[in-house]
Amino acid sequence: MNYLTYSYLLTPLHTGASSQAGNLMGIAREAHTELPYLPSSSLRGKIRSTLEAMHPNEAGAFFGERIKDGQQPTEGEVWFADATLLLFPIASYSHQFAWITCPLWLSRWNRWLRDEKLQTLISEWRSLLNKKPEEGGKKAISSISGNQIYLQGALLSTTDIQEIPADSACWTALQKLPDGNGILDLKNKLAVLSDNDCAGLVEIGLQREVRVALKEDEKTVAGGSFRSEEAIPSETVLFFPWGLKPAKDEDKTQKIRKSLSTILNDRLQFGGLEGLGRGWTANTTVALNPKQEQEETEQKEVGHA
């Protein structure tokens, strides 16, 4: 059984990076897009530590036993994929802030939803955003009202935008997202941009903080203590797929399976800088097409027979 979990960032998320450039503490980025993401290893580690505290006797069988006492690791009963961007908040001089997304992010999302109407809509949007203005192309498809829309300084006029209809196929799927305690207002603050424009605005919109340490008894910076840290801003929405494998012994992992569903519909803290309150998320989990997956599994079994 496979699931999709949506994570709404209540506070900025510092995911950590494998390398540090000078005094910049970067965040984890995809190798091919340079977009920030939350690695599945971070997700799995946090979820495992949370459930180990609740069910210490079941965690090993459920997640797989670690290497210890010369024994080989064992296969677990659950898997997690990376958490990637779905909606990103951008400052707006005209509307305070809005959320942006793009055909790339929406297509990744719909790989798991497998919604045919949504896929048709994404294809239409991609075509419209890739066309030149003289060919009838648009710079954005948006639900934001107004004669002029500012997105992090970029100005869009009514001729640059196509409105998202109230009955669009995207709204049904987007209803399942956590709303950030009523903050998420997509029907009035969503803009779909081209992949390149979206990536550019994400780079501008990342949160960056400078940290220094002061000398004792002096308000001067201690030598070598300056650094800058990146973070994904609050109000961002990410998603990650995960799934459960058949239990080897249902009685042995029954409780931890129920607890996993519970914590992935609650608040969790991911990433680094936990002491500074980074990485708090509100999570909502939905099941992915259980009937369709069952039918495909049965067809494969018949084909192999």
N, C-alpha and C positions, 0 to 999 in steps of 0.2 A: 504494500500500500504506500503510495507516494503523497507528499503534502507540499504546500507552499506556505512559507511564513513571511509575513510582512513586518518589517521593523521600522517604526517611526522614531527618529532620534529626538529624545527629550532634551538631551544635552549634546554638545559637540563630541565627535568620536575620533580619537587618535588611534589609528590601527597599527602603527609601528611599521618600520621598513627594515629591510635586510641590510641596508647600508646608510651611511650618513655622509652628506656632502658638506664639508666645512663645518660651519656652525648651524646648519639647517637640519633639524630632525624631521625628515619627511614622513610620508605615510605610504602604506602599501598601495602599489599601482599595478594595473594589468600591463603585461609586457608589450602587447600589441596596440593598445589604445591609450595608455598612460592615464586612464581613468582610475580614480580611487575605488577601492573595494575592501571588503572585510573577508580575509582568507578563511576557508573552511576549517583550517587547523585551529584558528582562534575561536571560532564558533564551537567546534567540537570540544575543545579543551575547557571552555567555560561551562558548557552544558554538562559535560562529564563531571567536573568538580562539584557542580551544584547537586547533581543527582547522587554522586558518591556520598555526600554528606547526608542525604535522605535515605538511601538504600545501599549501605556499604556492602552487603552480602550479594546483591544482584548486579552491581555495576560492572564487575569483571566479565560476567557472562554476556551482558547486554552490549557493552562497548568493545569487548575483546580483552583478553588478559594481556598485560604488559610482560615484557621479558623480565624474568626474575628467577633466581635460584637455578639458573642453567636451563630453564624451560623455554620453549619457543612460544612466541605470541600466538593468540588464537583469533579467529575471525569473529567479529561482533555481529549484532543483529540490526544495526542501524547505520545509515550513511548520511553525510551532509555535504552539500556543495557550497561554493563561495556565495557570499551575499553581495549583490551588485546593485547599481543605481536604478531606480525607477522614476523618482521625482526629486528635483533638486531646487532649493529655495534661492531666489535671486532678488536682490534689492531693486525696488522700483520707485523712482521719484514721483511717479503719478499714482501708484497704487500700494505704497509702502513696501510690499514684497509680493512675489508671485512664484509659482512653481513651474519649472521647465522640464520637458522630456523630449525625446526624439525617436524616430523610427527604429534606430538601433536598439535602444533600451526597451521599447515596446515589443519589438520582435523577439528579443531574448525572453521577455516575460511571457509572451504568447506561445513560445516553444513548449511551455509547461501547461498553460491553460488549454491550448489547442482549440481556440474559439475561431471558427471559420469566418464569422461575420467580422470579428475584430481584425483578423488577418487581412481581409479584403480592405478594410478601412485603413490599416497601416500602409498597405501597398499604395492606396490612392494618395495618402498624405505624403509618402516618400516621393512619389512622382511629382506632386504639386510643388513640394519644397525644392526639388532638384531642377525644376524648369526656370528659365530666365523670365524676368518680368514681362518682356515683350512677347513671350510665348504663353502668357497667362499664369506664370508661376507666382507663388507667394513666399514671403519671408517667415510667416508664422501661421499656424492654425490655432485659434485661441477662443477661450470663453470669456476673456477679459473685455469689459465694455469701455468705451471712451474713444474720442477722436484721435488721441495720441497715447501711446503706451511706451514708457521707458523701462528698459530692462538693463540694469547695471550701467546706465548711461547710453545704451543703444536706443535710438528713437524709431518707433514703428508707427506709421500712419494707417488710416483705415484701408487705404488701397494696398497696403502690404500684407493685410491679414484676411484670412477666411474664417468665418465664425464656425464654432462647433455647435451643431444643432442640439436641441434639448433631448431629442430622441436618438442620439448617436449611440452606436454599439459599444463605445468605450465606457459609458457611464455605468452600465450594469456591472462590468468587471471591476471598476474602480470603487464601487460601493463597499467592497469587502475590505478595503484598507482601513487601518486604524486612523482615527481622525484627529489625533493629538489633542484630545479633550476639547473638541469643537473648533480647533484652529484651521484644520485642513478644509479649505473652501474651494474645491476644484472647479465647481460650476461657475465661479466668478473669477478664478485666479489661475487658470491653467493655460500654458502656451507650449505648443508643439513646434520645435525648431528643427532645422536640418542637423544632421549628425555633427558636422564641423562647427556650426554656431553653438550648439549645445556644449561641446567639448571645450570651446574657448571660454564660454561663460562660467563653466565649472572651475576652470583654472583661476579665473578672476575671483570667483566666489568662495574659494576655500578659505577657512579661517586660519590666520597666521598670528602667532603671539610671540613676542620677544621676552625672554626671561633672563634675568641677571641675578647674581648673588652679590651682596654688599659686604664690605669688610666690617669686622666687628668694631663697634664704637665709631664708625665713620660712614657717612653717606656717600661712599665712593665704591665703584665696581671693583670686585676682586679680580685679579688677573686670570684670563682664560675662562671666565664664568658666563660669558655671553652666548646665548643660543636662541634660535628661532624655531618654533614648533608649528607644524601644520595639523589641521583637523578638518574633518567633514562637519559642516555646520548643523546645528539643531534644526529641526523641521524637515530634514531630508528623509525620504522613504527609500529603504532598500528591501530586497526580497531574496530569499534563498530557498531552494528546493531541498527536501530531505525525504528519506523513506525508511520504512521498516521491512526487514526481511522476515521470513517465517521463523517463529521461535523454535529453537532446538528443544527447549523444555518450557512449556507455557507456564507451569507453576513457578519456575525459577525466576522469570523476568516479568511476571504479570503486573506487579505493583509499580515497577520502574517505568513500564510502558505507559501506564496511566499518568504517572507523575510527569513524564516528558510532555505529554499533551497539555497538561496543566500549566507548566512553566512557560511553554511556548505560546500561551495565550495570556501572558502576564508581563510584568516588567523584568528585564534582565540588563545586566551591565557587561558590556563587551569592550575589548581593546585595552589600551594602557592608560596610565594616569588616573587610575581609579580613585586615588586619594584626593584628586582635584575634581571629582564628580563627573569625569568624562565617561561617555559611552552608555548612558542610561537610555534604554529603548522600551517602547510600548509595542507589544507583539500580538499579532493576530494570525492564526493558522487555519488554513482551509484544505480540505481533501481534494485531490486531483482526479477527476473522472474515473472513479473506481469501477464503474460498469464497463467503460471502454477498455481500461487496462486489463480487466478480467477476460474480456472477449478476445483481445489481442494475444494474451497469454495462452488461451485455449486454442486459438488458431495456430500458433507456433508449435504447440504440443502435437496437434494433429498433423502439421506439416512434417515434423521430425519422425512421426510414427511410421 
